[in-house]
Structures are given as C-alpha cells and as structure tokens.
Amino acid sequence: MSTASAFAGPVDASGDDSFFAVGNWTGGDFVQQQIKIMRGNPSLTVGDGHIAEILSFHVPCANHDTVVKVLAAEGAVLLTGPVGGGRRTTAVAALRAVAPGVPIRAFSPGADDPEEVSANGRHGYLVAAPDLSSESARTALLDCLERAGAVGAHVVVLGRAQDTARLDGWLVPVEIDPPSALAVYRRHLRARRLPDGWTSWEAAARLLDGLLPVDGGRLAEIVAGVTRKGGPPEALREEAERSFARWGSELTAWFSHHPDPCERALLAASAVLTPVPADAVYGPARALAARFSVTVNGDGLVWPPVSALRGLLAADEAADDADGIAFARHGYAAAVLHHLWTEQPPAREPLLSWYATVPGDPQVPESRREDLARAFTEFAAAHGAAALITATARRWASAGRPRLAFVALAYACVDRNAGATVRRALYEWARAARTPQPLKLVVAAVCEVLGQVYPTMALTRLKHLATHGDDQVAHAVVRAAAGIASAGRPGLALGAAFVWCAPGGGGLSTIGRTRRTRAGALLFLTLTAPDAAPDPLDVLDRRDPREPGAVWRAAVRLDGGLWRPVLRHWLDAALADPERRAAVVAALHEVPWDPLTGVREVAHEGHPTAAAIVVGAVRAWAAERPRDRERRRLREDVVVPLIEPWWTRLLLAAYVRVRRFATG
C-alpha cells in the first residue's frame, strides 16, 4: 500500500497488512492478530463460526417454539429468565429459525448504537438490555426497535422479568423454560466428540442437579480441558469434579493454613502470572501486599525463599523453567482469584487496582505482557470495572505502552459488560483535541477492531480523530477505515469519506474542517485506487455528483500525487462504460465550485486552482493516445467547462461544437 500524507510528503510501505506506525510499534500485523482473537471469542462477537458452534451445543428450551412464533410475528421479542438459563443460545437459534442465513449482530443500546441498525439493514440483533430503569436507556432501546422495524430486521432483547412493565407493550415478553443442565452437558460432549465414558459419568448428574444450562456447558468445557491433558481416567474425573467446584475445599483449606498476607499475596500473584519464573513473582506480590497496607519487618529478608515457593503454593514446575511456577490443575489459577473475590469482599477494589499494574510491572517478562493485559481486561470487564479499563489503557498509552493499551481497549470495546462504557470513552477521546497523541493513535487502531462489529460507530469516532489529529493520526484513521472496508463494509467506509469531505461541518474551525476533509479525500483515494477497486465507478451509483465532486476538490490538493493514478483509473473506466461516463464528467465539473458560497474558485498567484490541476491531468491522460477519438471526446467533455478564464472557455466550447458537427 502506498499512501500520501494530507499534510506532508508521501509515505510508502509494503506488506500484506499495510503500514501503520504508532510511536515505536507497527500495528498492521498486530491489529490483524487482535481482530482474529476478537472474532474467535464467543463473548465478543456473533460470527458465522460462533453461530454454528452455538447451534451445535443447543438444547431447545421447553417453549422454544413459542419464542420462534413471537419473533416471526412481531419482529422482536423480550426473552426473560435466569442468567445462565440459555437466553442467548435460545435467541441465536430463534433468529436462525426465523431468518436463515441473515447476519446476526450483538450490541448494547447506547447513544449512537441505533445508527448501526439503520446502516446494516435486515440483520438479526441480540440486544443485551441495560438497566431499563433509566429513561435514556429505554429511549435508546426503543429507537433501536423502531429502526429495526423500518428495515425488516429481527431483534431479541435479553432482559429481566421486571423489564416487561417498563417497556410498556413495545415487546412481547417470553420467559424461557430452560433445559436441564445435564442435557446441555451431554449435548456438549457429543458436539465436542469427547470419549463416551464421560457421558455415563455418574458424578455429572450429582454435580449438575438443580443447576442451570450454563453450568452444564461449563462442566463439559472442564471435561474437554482435562481430557486434553491425558492421564488415568479416575484421576481426570477427580480433577474435573474439583475444578467444577472451583477447587473450593482445597483453596479454603490453603487460606485457612496460610493467614500470612505475604503468603496470600504470593499465591494471588502466581495465579495471575502462571507460568512464571519464581523470582519474578516477588515484585508483583509485594506490590499487591502494599495495596493492603501490609508492612513487613525485615521486608525482603522475611519473604519465603524461592526454594520453598512451589511447596508453599502447592504449585507445579513450569515446563520451560526448572525454577518456574505453574498450576497444571485445570482451572486452579482462575479459581484463586474467584475465591478471593467471593470470599474476601473487602479485597476486591485493591485486587483490581493491583491487577491493572501487573502487565506493566518491570519484573514481568516482556513476552507475557500482552496476554496479561488481555487477562486483566477480561477480569475487570466481568466484574463491572469498565472505568478502570479505560483509565488503565490511557495510562499505558501515555507511559509508552501502546500495545498494552490497544489490547485492553480492543477487547473491551465489544465486550458485553464493558463495551458501552469503553465505546463512550473512545468517542470522548476522539472528540478532544487535547487527547495525548499516543492515545489518539491507539484509539484509531482500536476503531479497526470495533468496526468489525460496529462499523458505523467506529467510523464516527475515526471522523472525530481526523478532525482533531495531525498527519500521523490522519494516516492511522485512513488505515483503520480501510481495514473496516476490507472486512466487508466498503460501502460504509466510502460513504464516510464522502461525508468527511462534504460542506458544512457543524461549526468546525478552519483547521478542523481542513483536517477532516483531507482525511476523507485520502480515504476515498485509498478505497478507489486501481489495486483496491476494479470498478471505481461503483461509487457513483445513486449518488449526487456533488459528493464525489467535493472529494475530488480535496483530493487534488493532497501532496504526493496519490490522486493521479486514481483519476486515470476513473477516466479509463469512464471510457469503457459510456452509460456512466456522464456521471464521471458531472462529478469532475463540481471541482471548481465552493459548495458553501456557490462561487467558482479563483486562482491566486503561484497557486493553481483545483480545476486547473484536473485539466492538466486529463490532458496528460488523453495525450497518451492522441489519435483515440473517444479519449479525445472524453477529454473535451471534462476540460471545456473547467477552463479559465471565461472567454477562453467560451471560445473552446464553440470550437469543439463546430468540429464535432463537421466530423460527425
């Protein structure tokens, strides 16, 4: 990919994932890696692969047919029932039954979420309803429902029984009758093709008695995990049972025998960092102890020695480090944090605030930082700490850790729990001119990930970034928007380019308007370049010629000449398609006119007009084949109305008219 700066000279780069510089990190491959992680996480997206997986695990609830009938008849339904009772799975199955093959998207209604419904058209939507006790939340949800009805989309709202009255007849409520947890467990076993012995495992019925479908899926996932490890069947069954109980008895006994805060801090730090070299645990553990105002007489001299650490923590030897610490028992490390969270409520805030510092701790191996940033984000999102995620990401970006900030925000911006808060933060940062430069660049990269699920929302944030950012930010914005286009939304991205270049701007300053317009022009050229758009004239379908005209007016002002091959591409396409030739000519004829004043641009000394620049380029294109009559006619059609001064334009028009009459 080759791009030209809107403010300086051209920037060239090559590579499959193109170029994106953010301080001292290059994000093309890295962004794609995070997109793959996001797409592969069932809690974040509802892609085709995840839908297939959901349906393979699906055990219909007793009133599944009722859900389908209501959704088909009403276009929307409110699913209530216990959390973990299978509402989401039921919703996906119902949407697939009512509208086979239609894309399904998940979002939480917020200020600009309804725009996605209008932009996407006939989709299926999974809406995780927020607390509908607030008027603003109800208004946003009702806006989503109205827009969905207008475009023929289907909506399933996952709510609570008390939401029924608050929606005042907008949705028909259906309380699902969940399938048994044991049936879900066995369905998962078959779908995962696990050994038959687990199906007849007697302990499964006892463990799942009276529990919800989500627990059946969790037990099956544990079985899959211990099966991958291998070992004697009885040992694996015992490990699976203890893991399902979140190692409760073992951890209760351990904490009872280890009241020392330092030892407890070592266990928590090891659980977060596992696998980790033993000597790298002490720094994070001391930092955690400090969060609880723990003071130790003798400090480092009285902490347990490395040689005793594994025995103290009931840990295993890390596979790649003879002195390392790991927890090989399935789910044990996660259970440590779960135990602290549930059994020690006063420890929650200090634990979270400490966890936010771990990925940046100097003693943490560099190779582990990004995984730890993702783990922290997942933990914080699950426990309602979205504000901590945004604050931590901002701190990381400002501290020279943009990759960590990107990982956290890229995960959280589409998370069901933290997504709405994080998307709002992205919006506020994009709109603020004083947002630190590293954070602006991170936000641009995050918008490429956000755009995989919420393209309209992402493009809105990119628009504001372009308005308030410099040259480097403009390149980051274009790279992200082009990534959204390549993910199957070229029409939306190209439409954004037209909007950014359109006249007006709602009271923008001159520099803000200039920055946004130039970013829009650069995006337009990127998306319609010869290697990106085999048929660039597709953008003219159903468009007023003033839209591409405004873009071309801005494009020819870009340094580096990136617009020249794109203009040649347009002219070649117009030459080959007489039916759309007039639309190309009409668009280029809009170049001289100021859209706000309606006055034709006047040349200034040393600064050619946009019209003069286009005239020179079109003449050069036609001169390549001077004997080609069609090429000459197209040149004249474009050039004559653009010529200055006016009397030259009149003379040339008369000459062309006479010559065409004479030659036929």
C-alpha positions, -999 to 999 in steps of 0.1 A, spaced: 0 0 0 12 35 -8 -4 65 9 2 102 5 2 124 35 -25 151 37 0 174 53 34 164 42 51 142 16 41 106 6 46 77 29 53 44 13 52 9 28 48 -26 16 34 -57 32 3 -78 33 -12 -59 62 -1 -24 51 15 2 72 5 17 105 31 34 127 22 42 163 51 57 181 76 28 181 52 0 172 40 -11 139 4 -22 140 -6 -39 107 1 -75 117 -7 -67 154 -41 -53 147 -50 -83 125 -39 -106 153 -62 -88 177 -91 -90 152 -86 -127 149 -86 -130 187 -118 -109 189 -136 -129 162 -126 -161 180 -140 -151 214 -177 -161 217 -184 -134 243 -174 -106 219 -189 -114 185 -216 -135 169 -198 -145 137 -208 -174 115 -184 -198 132 -197 -189 166 -233 -193 155 -225 -228 141 -209 -236 175 -239 -223 194 -263 -243 174 -242 -275 177 -244 -271 215 -281 -260 215 -307 -279 236 -340 -263 229 -359 -249 259 -393 -263 265 -410 -233 250 -386 -228 221 -415 -229 195 -433 -201 213 -402 -179 211 -399 -185 174 -436 -178 167 -435 -145 186 -403 -134 169 -417 -142 135 -450 -125 141 -437 -94 160 -402 -89 146 -389 -86 182 -392 -104 215 -381 -99 251 -365 -130 265 -365 -132 302 -354 -159 326 -324 -166 349 -289 -155 339 -273 -187 326 -306 -202 317 -298 -203 280 -314 -170 268 -285 -161 244 -284 -196 229 -322 -196 225 -320 -161 209 -295 -172 183 -314 -204 175 -347 -184 171 -331 -158 149 -317 -185 127 -351 -202 125 -369 -170 116 -343 -156 92 -319 -183 80 -285 -170 67 -291 -134 79 -261 -120 97 -265 -117 135 -250 -89 155 -248 -82 192 -248 -48 209 -260 -29 239 -281 2 230 -262 34 236 -263 69 222 -251 60 187 -258 23 186 -292 27 168 -273 41 138 -259 6 133 -294 -8 128 -302 17 100 -269 12 83 -269 -26 84 -305 -32 72 -321 -67 75 -300 -83 102 -307 -102 134 -298 -84 166 -290 -97 201 -295 -68 225 -282 -72 260 -306 -47 276 -290 -23 301 -307 -13 333 -340 -1 318 -350 18 350 -335 49 333 -354 69 307 -323 73 285 -317 35 283 -354 29 274 -353 56 248 -322 41 232 -337 7 231 -369 19 217 -350 38 190 -333 5 181 -366 -13 178 -382 14 156 -352 14 132 -352 -24 131 -389 -25 122 -383 0 95 -356 -21 77 -372 -55 84 -347 -66 110 -354 -90 139 -345 -82 174 -342 -104 205 -337 -84 238 -322 -104 266 -338 -88 297 -353 -94 331 -388 -100 342 -391 -65 357 -383 -50 323 -416 -62 310 -437 -34 326 -410 -7 318 -412 -14 280 -450 -7 281 -461 -30 254 -432 -24 229 -420 -60 232 -438 -93 238 -421 -110 268 -414 -147 268 -398 -163 299 -378 -193 288 -382 -227 304 -346 -238 305 -335 -273 295 -317 -294 322 -281 -288 329 -274 -325 324 -289 -325 289 -268 -295 280 -237 -312 293 -243 -343 273 -251 -323 242 -217 -305 246 -200 -339 249 -214 -351 217 -206 -319 198 -170 -319 212 -167 -356 204 -154 -365 238 -150 -401 250 -182 -419 257 -171 -427 292 -178 -391 302 -214 -394 291 -221 -421 316 -200 -404 343 -223 -408 374 -209 -377 392 -221 -354 364 -258 -359 374 -250 -352 410 -229 -321 402 -255 -306 379 -286 -314 399 -307 -283 402 -282 -261 383 -287 -241 351 -277 -249 315 -246 -227 317 -233 -250 344 -237 -280 321 -217 -262 294 -190 -253 320 -187 -289 331 -183 -301 296 -156 -275 289 -137 -287 320 -140 -323 308 -126 -312 275 -97 -295 292 -87 -324 314 -91 -348 286 -65 -329 265 -41 -333 294 -44 -370 294 -38 -394 323 -56 -421 343 -94 -419 339 -101 -418 376 -76 -390 382 -91 -370 353 -126 -374 367 -114 -363 402 -97 -333 387 -128 -324 367 -150 -326 397 -127 -304 418 -123 -279 390 -161 -277 386 -163 -268 423 -137 -241 416 -113 -260 439 -133 -247 468 -123 -271 495 -86 -270 485 -85 -233 485 -105 -229 517 -80 -252 534 -50 -234 519 -62 -200 531 -70 -214 565 -35 -227 569 -18 -195 555 -31 -164 572 1 -145 565 -8 -117 540 26 -121 522 20 -158 515 -15 -150 503 -1 -122 480 24 -147 466 -4 -171 457 -25 -144 441 5 -131 421 15 -166 410 -21 -174 399 -22 -143 377 13 -147 362 14 -185 358 35 -199 343 63 -176 355 99 -178 368 97 -180 406 119 -149 412 96 -128 390 67 -134 415 81 -114 444 78 -79 429 41 -82 419 34 -99 452 50 -71 472 30 -46 452 -2 -64 460 6 -66 497 13 -28 496 -23 -23 482 -35 -37 515 -11 -16 535 8 -46 546 42 -37 563 68 -64 569 96 -61 594 127 -70 575 108 -68 542 127 -88 516 146 -109 542 115 -125 556 96 -134 525 96 -172 517 126 -183 498 125 -194 461 133 -230 470 102 -232 492 79 -213 469 64 -242 449 57 -263 480 42 -233 498 18 -225 469 11 -262 461 23 -253 426 38 -272 398 71 -269 380 68 -247 348 75 -268 317 101 -244 303 118 -233 336 132 -256 362 127 -228 388 94 -217 374 59 -218 389 28 -232 372 -6 -245 381 -13 -276 360 -46 -285 376 -74 -274 353 -89 -240 364 -69 -238 396 -53 -204 388 -86 -188 379 -102 -203 410 -77 -185 432 -89 -151 420 -125 -163 422 -120 -174 457 -105 -141 468 -133 -122 450 -162 -142 465 -147 -150 500 -129 -117 507 -152 -88 495 -130 -61 511 -102 -73 489 -120 -66 456 -110 -30 450 -73 -34 460 -71 -66 439 -85 -49 408 -63 -18 411 -33 -40 416 -42 -63 387 -42 -32 365 -5 -26 373 7 -62 366 12 -60 328 35 -30 332 54 -43 362 92 -42 354 97 -77 367 71 -92 344 86 -109 313 81 -88 282 66 -119 264 38 -121 289 26 -85 290 0 -86 262 -16 -118 275 -17 -103 310 -33 -71 297 -60 -92 280 -65 -113 311 -68 -81 333 -93 -66 309 -114 -98 308 -114 -100 346 -122 -63 351 -150 -64 325 -166 -95 341 -166 -76 375 -181 -43 363 -149 -23 363 -151 -7 328 -140 26 341 -108 10 354 -101 -5 320 -103 29 302 -82 46 329 -56 19 328 -55 19 290 -50 57 290 -21 53 315 -5 26 294 -7 47 262 8 77 279 36 56 295 49 43 263 29 10 263 6 15 234 4 -22 226 -10 -29 261 -35 -1 258 -46 -14 224 -50 -49 237 -72 -38 266 -94 -14 245 -97 -38 215 -110 -65 238 -133 -43 260 -148 -22 233 -170 -51 221 -174 -68 254 -210 -73 266 -203 -60 300 -178 -32 295 -184 -23 258 -208 6 262 -185 24 287 -154 18 266 -170 29 234 -181 61 251 -146 67 262 -133 62 227 -158 88 215 -148 113 241 -111 108 234 -116 111 196 -135 144 201 -110 160 224 -82 179 207 -60 176 238 -61 138 239 -25 127 241 -10 118 207 -2 81 217 -38 76 229 -52 91 197 -32 66 177 -43 37 198 -79 48 195 -76 48 157 -62 12 158 -89 1 182 -116 15 158 -105 -10 132 -114 -38 156 -145 -20 167 -155 -17 131 -157 -55 127 -188 -54 149 -200 -17 149 -187 -2 117 -209 30 118 -199 36 153 -162 31 145 -163 54 115 -179 82 136 -150 80 161 -125 80 132 -141 111 118 -136 130 150 -100 117 153 -93 130 118 -108 164 128 -86 168 158 -54 149 148 -23 157 129 -7 139 99 2 108 118 -33 105 132 -47 110 97 -27 80 84 -39 59 113 -75 69 107 -73 60 70 -56 27 78 -84 18 102 -112 29 79 -96 9 50 -95 -21 74 -132 -18 80 -138 -16 43 -118 -48 37 -138 -66 63 -169 -64 41 -181 -29 46 -167 -9 17 -199 10 11 -200 24 46 -163 33 46 -166 50 12 -198 68 24 -178 81 54 -152 96 30 -179 115 12 -194 127 45 -160 139 57 -155 159 26 -190 173 24 -195 211 30 -206 223 64 -192 207 95 -213 219 123 -192 248 134 -158 233 129 -128 255 129 -110 261 96 -82 238 106 -106 211 118 -126 213 86 -93 211 66 -81 181 85 -113 161 82 -117 169 45 -81 158 37 -85 126 57 -117 119 38 -100 126 5 -71 103 14 -96 75 24 -115 80 -8 -83 76 -29 -72 46 -9 -106 28 -14 -108 36 -51 -72 31 -61 -66 7 -91 -55 -21 -69 -84 -17 -45 -114 -11 -67 -115 -28 -101 -146 -7 -109 -142 27 -93 -175 40 -109 -195 18 -85 -192 48 -61 -213 69 -85 -244 47 -83 -273 66 -67 -250 95 -57 -254 132 -63 -223 143 -84 -216 170 -58 -205 143 -34 -176 129 -54 -170 164 -67 -163 176 -32 -139 147 -26 -120 153 -58 -117 190 -49 -99 180 -17 -80 151 -33 -62 171 -59 -48 193 -31 -31 164 -14 7 163 -17 24 134 -32 2 130 -63 -17 100 -50 -48 112 -67 -32 110 -102 -34 72 -107 -69 72 -92 -81 99 -117 -66 79 -146 -84 48 -132 -117 68 -133 -111 81 -168 -102 46 -181 -134 32 -165 -155 60 -180 -140 54 -214 -150 18 -212 -185 25 -198 -204 51 -219 -235 47 -197 -217 60 -166 -194 84 -184 -218 114 -179 -217 108 -141 -179 110 -141 -179 142 -161 -206 157 -138 -186 148 -107 -154 164 -121 -173 195 -131 -182 201 -94 -145 206 -86 -142 244 -93 -172 254 -72 -171 263 -35 -200 243 -20 -207 268 7 -207 300 -13 -216 287 -47 -188 308 -61 -162 294 -85 -127 291 -71 -104 320 -82 -67 314 -89 -41 330 -66 -6 338 -77 15 307 -75 -14 285 -65 -33 268 -94 -70 262 -89 -83 226 -84 -99 229 -118 -66 238 -134 -49 208 -118 -76 185 -131 -74 200 -166 -37 193 -167 -41 157 -156 -69 150 -180 -50 165 -209 -19 144 -200 -41 113 -199 -56 120 -233 -22 128 -248 -10 92 -243 -32 82 -273 -37 114 -293 -55 96 -322 -81 79 -300 -113 98 -308 -132 86 -278 -104 95 -255 -103 130 -270 -141 134 -267 -139 125 -230 -111 149 -225 -131 177 -241 -162 168 -221 -143 172 -189 -119 200 -197 -141 226 -215 -163 236 -186 -132 238 -163 -111 261 -184 -104 296 -172 -108 325 -180 -144 325 -190 -138 339 -225 -113 311 -232 -139 286 -221 -165 301 -245 -141 300 -274 -130 264 -268 -166 253 -264 -176 269 -297 -146 253 -314 -154 218 -301 -190 222 -311 -181 232 -347 -155 205 -350 -179 178 -338 -206 190 -361 -182 189 -390 -167 155 -383 -199 138 -371 
